Amino acid sequence: MSHSLLWILIVSVGLLVGIFILCAVLYKQIRLMSGMMVSMATGMVSGIVGGTIIAIYYSGDLFQSTVWGILVGIIIGFITGLPFGILAVTDGVLSGLMGGMMGAMLGEMIPSENIEQLLKILFILFMGVHLLMIYLLLSEMKEKQTNIVVKLMKNPLFSGGFLVCSIYLLNFTGPIMAKNIGNEQHQHKQETVPKENISNALALEVKALDFSYEPRNISINRGKEYEITLKNDGKDEHDINIVSRDEFYKKNTEDLHGEGSFHLHAKAGESASAKIGSLPAGNYIFYCTLPGHKEAGMIGKITVM
């Protein structure tokens, strides 16, 4: 996981916990309308972000990503609205349901080369909405109960400055809006086009990073023999294991049996190559079998045409 995505995860969890605590502590002072607004906004935006992230890691299985995205949105909307009663709970649950569905579809449709940019944009939306909700909750407090921390949090300059600084840090780790998205997509497509080598096998290179592959989406031709090179540019050892998509989602750990079975391992800073027999037309998944690597994002797709 990149440093920027780790920052996104930490701040997102912190904002959610802050919302939960404020709702639980201040529910007697907060008007029902405000509670309904907070539960609706939190459930919706959490469902969108959660559904998108889940869809990215369940790439190719829209049903599972939709179910889990909806579940995330419903749970967060329910918890947020619980202190305010059944109306706020209903608002939060329905908004979380819709947000989870939209997030799952968004995560499934986004090209792999734009995933990190999308997550950064969604995080900015997530953070902006939750900072606004925190301001709304704190505004319901009586003036006598406010202290210097509350007054600081209620100051729009504080929330605005925090948001601007976060955007700057995210952009510093990589552009939030790519200037040459079309060129980058063209380069990725060029990487997936194999070149013929001396042995008549077609050469195909996959780079292993910490913790992702480049490219993540590969298209190859049916009936052709390929020589796959795993170039490990990461700091840890990595491997690449190819299974059919159906087998991956059913068993999630076993190798593809019979013709087309493939496994390749490379230490940090090294490369390894091996030939793979012609695969039948269909969809395949490649991933790293080292513990925790697949779960951290080392997964990609192969389409045999």
N, C-alpha and C positions, 0 to 999 in steps of 0.2 A: 504494500500500500504506500502510495506517494505521501510526502510530507503534507502537501496541500489537502489531500483527501482525509488524512488523519486529523488535520486541523478542523476540517468540515465536520467530521464525526464528533470530536470533542466539544466544539462549540454548540452543535445542534443538540446533543444530549444535555449540555449545561442549560441551554435555554428552555428545553422541555421540562427539566427538573425544576427550574425557577418558576415556570408557569404553574406546575402542579403544586408547589409549595405555597405560592401566593393565593391560589384558589382555595386551598385547604385552610389557610390561616385567616384569610380576609372574607370568606364567603358570607358572613353575617352582615358585612358592611357594603357588599357589592350588590347593585341592583340586578334583578333577574335579567333585564335586557342586556346589560353588560356581560353577565355570565353566559348568556346564550351566544352573544357575539364572539366571546373568547373561545368557547368550545367549538363553535362552527368554524372559525378561522384556523384554529389549531388542528382540528381534525382534518380539514381540507388540505392544508399545505403539508401536513405530516404524511397524509395518505399519498399525495403526489410524489414527494421526495422518497418516501419509503417504497412505494410501488415502482418507481423508476430504478432505484438501486437493486431491488429484488429482481426486476426484469432483466437487468444487465447480467446478473449472475445466473439467472435461469434462462439465458438466451436460447431461443428456439422452442421454449415451452410456455406459450402465452397463458395457458390454463392455470398452471401452478403459480406463475408470477402474479396473475390477476387475483387468485384466491388469497395468496399471502399478502399482497399489497392492500387488498380490501381489509384483511384482518388487522394489519398494522394501523390503518386509518381508523377503523371502528374502535379498537382498543384505546388509542390515544384520545379520540373524541369522547369516548365513554368516561374515561378517567377525568378528563378536564371538566366535563359537564356535571359529574356526580355530585359535587358539593352544592350545586344550585338547583337540583331537582330534575324531575322527569322531562320538562320541556327542554332544558339545556342539554340533557343526556341525548334526547332524540335529535336535536340539532347537530350535536357533535358526531353521533353515530352515522346519520345520513350523509353529512358532509365528508366524514372519513371514508365512507363507502364509495362515494363518487370520486374522491381524490385518489383512492387506491386504484380504481379502475383506470382513470386517466393516466396515472403514473406508470402503470404496467404497460399500457399501449405505447406511451412515449418512450419508455426504456427499450421496448422491443423494436421500435422503428428507427431509433437513432443509429447512425453509422458508427462503427467501433472507433474510428479515428477522432470522433467528436464527443466521446463519452465524458472525458474529464472536463471539457469545456461546459457541457450540459450540466454536470453535477455542480460546477462552480456557480453557474447562473441560477440554478434551483436553490443553492445554499444562500445566495444573496437574497432571493425572494423569501426563503424560509426565515432568515435572520431578520429581515425588515419587518415581516408580519409579526413575528414574536416580540420584537422590541416595541412595536406599536401596541401589542396586547398587554405587555408588561406596563407600559405607560398608562394604558386605560385602567388596569387594575389598581395601580398606585394612586391614580387620580381619585379613586373612590374612598381613599383613607381620609380620616378626619385630620385637620391641620395639627391638632395637639399631639397626634400619634406619630407624626413625621419626624425623622431625624436627618442628619446630614447625608446619609447614604440614600435615603428615599428621595430627598430633594435633588440629589445629584442624578438619580435615575429618572426623575421626572423632567429634568432639563433636556429639551430637544437637542441641544448642542452636544450633550454627552452621547445620546443614542446615535445621532447623525455622525459624530466623529468616530465612534466605534465602528459603524457600518462602513464609512469611507476607508478607515485604516484596514479593515478586513478585506475590502475589495482590492486595495493596493497590494496587500500581502499575497492574495490569491493571484493577482495579475503578475506579481513578481516571480512566482513559481512557474508561470507559463501563461501566455495570453488568453484572457477569458473569451475574447472574440478574435478568432484567427483572421488575419488579413488576406490570406491566400488559401482559403479552404478548398477551392476548386483545384489548385495546384497540388495541395497535399493529398487530396483524394486521388488525383491522377498518379502521383508518385506511389501511393499504396497499391493502386491497380497494377502499376508496372512491376512492383515487387512480387505480385502473385503470378506473373507470367513467367514460366520457367524457360530456361535456355538450354539448348542441346549441348551435351558435352561429348568427349571423344568416345566413350563407351556406348553411345547411342541411347543411354538413359538420360532423361531430362532432369536438369539440376534445379533444385528448389531449396532456398535458404530460409530458415526460420531463426530469428534472434530471440534469445531468452534474456529477459531483464528481471529485476527484482520489483514486483512479481507480476510480469505480464509477458506476452509474446508480441513480436512484430514480424509479419502482419498477423492479425487475429482472424481475418477472413480470407480463405484461400480457395481458388477455383482451379481444378485440374480436369484433364480429359480422361474419359473412360478408355480402357484398353492400352494405356501407355504405361511404361515403366519409369519410375522416378528415383532419383538419388537425392535424399533429403539430408541437408547439412544443418545440424543444430549448432549455432554459434552462441556460446554463453557469454554475454556481456555483463552478467550480474556478478554480485559478490558471493553468492551462494551457488552450490552445485544445483543443476536442474536437469530434467529429462523431458521427453515428449512421448506420449503414449496415445495411440490412435484407436478409437473404438467407434462402432456405429452409434448414431444418435439414439436410436431406440434402446440399444444395450446400455448406453451411458445412463439414461434416465431410469432404466429398470434396475440395473445392478450397481451402477455408479462407481464400481471399483475393478471389475474384471476386464481383461484384455479381449480384443476382438479375436475370435478363433478362426482357424482356417486361412485361406489365401487372403492376404492383405494385413495379417497381423504385424504390428510394428511397434518397436520400443527403442528409444535412443537416449543415451545419457552422456552428459558432458560436465566436466568440472569447471569451476569458475575461471574465466579467462581463456578457456579452451574450446575447441570445436570437435564435433564428431559427425561422421557421415555413414549412411547405410542406404541400401536400395530397398524399395518397397514394390511389391508386385502390383499389377493392375487391380484396381478396386472396382467393384460393381457400381453402377450409377446410383447416386443417393447422397445422403447427408451424413457426415461423420463429425465426431468431436475429438480434438486433441487437447491434452492437459498434462500437467506435471503431477507425478505420482508421489513426490516427496511430501511427508506429512505437513498439512496446513497450507501448502502452496496453491493447490487448486482452489481452496476456500478463499485465498487471498486475491484471486483473480487470474491465475495462470490457466486460462482456458481459451480455446478458439474453435473455429468451425471450418471444415473442409467440405466443399461441394464438388462432387464428381459428376460431370456432365457427359 
